[in-house]
Structures are given as C-alpha cells and as structure tokens.
Amino acid sequence: MRIARVLNESVRESDILARYGGEEFVVLATAPTRMARSSSREGSHAVAETLFVLHGSDEPQHVTISIGVAEFAGDRKRFFHAADRALYRAKAAGKNCVMAAEPRDLLG
C-alpha cells in the first residue's frame, strides 16, 4: 500500500508504523505526544501532497488522512483506546486533521 510507504518515510526511525484495521494505521512513537503530533502532521501533509491512483480511476488524485495521537503510559488497552478516540475526533473535525488524545481518553 502506497500510503503506508509515504507514512513510513515520514516517521522517525525510532517510531514504528503498523496497520491497525482495514484502513487504519498506528504509529508507536517514542516521543511525547507533542512531538508525535508534529511528526504526524508531517505524515499527513506528505500523504496529501502525493498523487495516488485509486481503484476505478486512471486519473491520479490527492487523498487526505486523519490521525489520532496518544502517548503510551504502560497500558496497551488504554493506549489504543485513547488513540482511537483521538482518531474519531480527527475524522469528525474534517479532512487532513491530527488530534491528540485528551486525559479523559486515557480512562479506558
């Protein structure tokens, strides 16, 4: 998947990009949320600037992605829950949006 390649090129070498569901990816960042959010914005801009040939079309098109960012604090379940909630807020906010987890997201 070309989006994965573009994202993988935009994350830091110390971070891990993984597919998480059908059209969702997760970046396991070693940086605090503020730095991870900045890196995620770079990734979303890199995707938005890349042309993709989509199924059913011969014409290259620009696409956007939404990203949810959370900081791992020792509990995998809470971490993924927080990132997922942030992702859905990003999707609701519009195209090409990055949202960080809020403290209430970490409650489980």
Secondary structure, 3 states (H helix, E strand, C coil): CHHHHHHHHHCCCCCEEEECCCCCEEEECCCCHHHHHHHHHHHHHHHHCCEEECCCCCCEEECCCCEEECCCCCCHHHHHHHHHHHHHHHHHHCCCCEEECCHHHHHC
